[in-house]
């Protein structure tokens, strides 16, 4: 049997009324610099390099949570399912990040997002996440997607509701209990382990 080879699987550009979502290019310095800045702003002190995030850390995390062949119709993507949200067209200023991650076989792939503080409370998170969810469910064909967040994260819970996600139980990220929202019809989760770093391995057949 031939070994699966990484290939271009995901749409390079997704558009909404106000945003253009461009597929994260790990070989592009500007993309890497923006991703590193966002992680250091949103998860300060949580980076593996003395508390800071570096481009190498972002690359490692991106590979660790890439979709598996079982998520992608038996194929391997050469890119993580991560998009940079830009105002206007593809040359617009980057204002946020949206992603779909495979962290463990026991929890469906999860959708995530983070936006620069000055662009919050303007509906950009909902707008971008709606398009990403639409693409991966209706166009790419993933049947089960969840959203995981802290119970105290009211903005994320509101976005989940606007995405028409429903109560999906809970998972454990270490000792932290996180609530889960799922697509209608999916089973509720019951405390499964949810490792932030995934399995630490690149996708393979």
C-alpha positions as CSV (number, residue, x, y, z in Angstrom):
1,X,0.0,0.0,0.0
2,X,1.3,3.4,-0.9
3,X,2.2,5.7,1.9
4,X,0.0,8.8,2.2
5,X,1.6,12.0,1.2
6,X,0.7,15.5,2.5
7,X,-1.3,17.5,0.0
8,X,-3.2,20.7,-0.3
9,X,-6.7,19.9,1.1
10,X,-8.1,23.1,2.6
11,X,-9.5,26.1,0.8
12,X,-6.7,28.8,0.8
13,X,-9.2,31.6,1.3
14,X,-12.6,31.8,2.9
15,X,-14.6,35.0,2.8
16,X,-17.3,36.6,4.9
17,X,-19.1,40.0,4.6
18,X,-16.3,41.8,6.4
19,X,-13.4,39.4,6.7
20,X,-11.1,37.3,4.5
21,X,-9.7,34.2,6.2
22,X,-6.4,33.1,4.8
23,X,-4.9,29.6,5.4
24,X,-2.0,29.9,7.9
25,X,1.3,29.4,6.1
26,X,4.0,28.1,8.5
27,X,6.7,29.1,6.0
28,X,5.6,32.7,5.9
29,X,7.4,35.0,8.3
30,X,4.5,37.5,8.6
31,X,2.1,34.7,9.4
32,X,4.4,33.2,12.0
33,X,5.1,36.6,13.6
34,X,1.3,37.3,13.9
35,X,0.6,33.8,15.3
36,X,3.4,34.1,17.9
37,X,2.2,37.6,18.9
38,X,-1.4,36.3,19.3
39,X,-0.4,33.4,21.5
40,X,1.8,35.5,23.7
41,X,-1.1,38.0,24.1
42,X,-3.8,35.4,24.7
43,X,-1.8,32.8,26.6
44,X,0.9,34.8,28.4
45,X,3.3,32.7,30.5
46,X,1.9,29.4,29.1
47,X,4.4,29.0,26.3
48,X,6.9,26.1,26.6
49,X,9.9,28.4,26.1
50,X,10.4,30.0,29.6
51,X,6.7,30.9,29.5
52,X,7.0,32.7,26.1
53,X,5.7,31.4,22.7
54,X,8.1,31.2,19.8
55,X,7.5,30.4,16.2
56,X,9.0,26.9,16.8
57,X,6.4,26.4,19.6
58,X,3.6,27.5,17.2
59,X,4.9,25.1,14.6
60,X,5.0,22.2,17.1
61,X,1.5,22.9,18.3
62,X,0.2,23.2,14.8
63,X,1.6,19.8,13.8
64,X,0.4,18.2,17.0
65,X,-3.2,19.1,16.5
66,X,-3.5,18.7,12.7
67,X,-6.4,16.8,11.4
68,X,-5.8,13.1,10.9
69,X,-6.6,11.0,7.8
70,X,-9.7,9.8,9.6
71,X,-11.0,13.4,9.7
72,X,-10.0,14.2,6.1
73,X,-11.4,11.4,3.9
74,X,-8.3,9.3,4.3
75,X,-5.9,12.0,3.2
76,X,-3.2,14.1,4.9
77,X,-3.1,17.8,4.7
78,X,0.2,19.6,4.4
79,X,-1.3,22.5,6.4
80,X,-2.9,22.8,9.8
81,X,-6.6,23.8,9.7
82,X,-5.7,27.3,10.9
83,X,-6.9,30.5,9.3
84,X,-5.8,34.1,9.9
85,X,-8.7,36.6,9.9
86,X,-8.1,39.8,8.0
87,X,-10.2,42.9,7.7
88,X,-11.4,43.4,4.1
89,X,-9.5,41.5,1.5
90,X,-6.5,39.1,1.7
91,X,-4.1,42.0,2.0
92,X,-6.0,43.4,5.0
93,X,-4.7,43.8,8.5
94,X,-4.7,40.5,10.5
95,X,-7.0,40.7,13.5
96,X,-7.5,37.2,14.7
97,X,-7.0,33.4,14.3
98,X,-9.5,30.6,13.8
99,X,-8.7,26.9,13.8
100,X,-10.0,23.4,13.8
101,X,-7.9,20.9,15.9
102,X,-7.7,17.2,16.5
103,X,-6.4,16.8,20.0
104,X,-7.5,13.3,20.9
105,X,-9.5,10.4,19.3
106,X,-11.9,10.6,22.3
107,X,-13.2,14.1,21.6
108,X,-14.4,15.4,18.2
109,X,-12.4,18.0,16.4
110,X,-12.8,21.3,18.1
111,X,-13.2,24.8,16.7
112,X,-11.3,27.7,18.3
113,X,-10.7,31.4,17.8
114,X,-8.9,34.4,19.3
115,X,-9.1,38.0,18.2
116,X,-7.1,41.1,19.1
117,X,-8.8,42.9,22.0
118,X,-9.5,46.1,20.0
119,X,-11.6,44.0,17.5
120,X,-13.7,42.2,20.0
121,X,-17.4,43.0,20.7
122,X,-17.9,43.7,17.0
123,X,-19.2,40.3,15.9
124,X,-15.9,39.3,14.1
125,X,-15.5,36.1,16.2
126,X,-19.0,34.9,15.4
127,X,-18.7,35.9,11.7
128,X,-15.4,34.1,11.2
129,X,-16.4,31.1,13.2
130,X,-19.7,30.8,11.4
131,X,-17.8,30.7,8.0
132,X,-15.2,28.2,9.3
133,X,-17.9,25.9,10.7
134,X,-19.9,26.1,7.5
135,X,-16.8,25.3,5.4
136,X,-15.7,22.3,7.4
137,X,-19.2,20.8,7.8
138,X,-21.0,21.6,4.5
139,X,-18.1,21.9,2.1
140,X,-15.3,19.7,3.5
141,X,-17.6,17.2,5.1
142,X,-16.7,16.8,8.7
143,X,-19.7,15.5,10.6
144,X,-18.8,16.2,14.2
145,X,-17.3,19.4,15.6
146,X,-17.3,20.8,19.1
147,X,-16.4,24.0,20.9
148,X,-14.6,23.7,24.3
149,X,-14.3,26.6,26.7
150,X,-14.2,27.5,30.4
151,X,-17.6,27.7,32.0
152,X,-16.7,31.3,33.0
153,X,-16.0,32.4,29.4
154,X,-19.3,34.1,28.7
155,X,-18.3,35.6,25.3
156,X,-17.3,32.1,24.0
157,X,-20.5,30.6,25.3
158,X,-22.5,33.3,23.5
159,X,-20.6,32.6,20.3
160,X,-21.4,28.9,20.7
161,X,-25.1,29.7,20.9
162,X,-24.9,32.0,17.8
163,X,-23.3,29.1,16.0
164,X,-26.4,27.0,16.9
165,X,-24.3,24.6,19.0
166,X,-25.9,22.9,22.0
167,X,-24.9,21.5,25.4
168,X,-22.3,18.8,24.8
169,X,-21.3,17.9,28.3
170,X,-17.8,18.5,29.6
171,X,-14.1,17.5,29.2
172,X,-11.1,17.7,31.5
173,X,-8.0,19.8,30.4
174,X,-5.7,18.6,33.1
175,X,-7.5,19.4,36.4
176,X,-9.6,22.1,34.7
177,X,-13.2,21.2,33.8
178,X,-14.3,22.7,30.5
179,X,-17.8,22.9,29.1
180,X,-18.5,21.6,25.6
181,X,-20.9,22.7,22.9
182,X,-21.6,20.4,20.0
183,X,-23.6,20.3,16.7
184,X,-27.2,19.2,17.2
185,X,-27.6,15.4,17.3
186,X,-24.1,14.7,18.6
187,X,-23.5,12.7,21.9
188,X,-22.6,14.5,25.0
189,X,-19.1,14.1,26.4
190,X,-18.6,12.8,29.9
191,X,-15.3,14.1,31.2
192,X,-12.9,12.8,28.6
193,X,-9.3,13.9,28.8
194,X,-8.7,16.9,26.5
195,X,-4.9,17.6,26.0
196,X,-4.2,21.1,24.8
197,X,-1.1,19.8,22.9
198,X,-2.9,16.9,21.3
199,X,-0.9,13.7,20.8
200,X,2.3,15.5,19.9
201,X,2.6,13.6,16.6
202,X,2.3,14.6,13.0
203,X,-0.6,13.0,11.1
204,X,0.2,9.7,9.5
205,X,-1.6,6.8,7.8
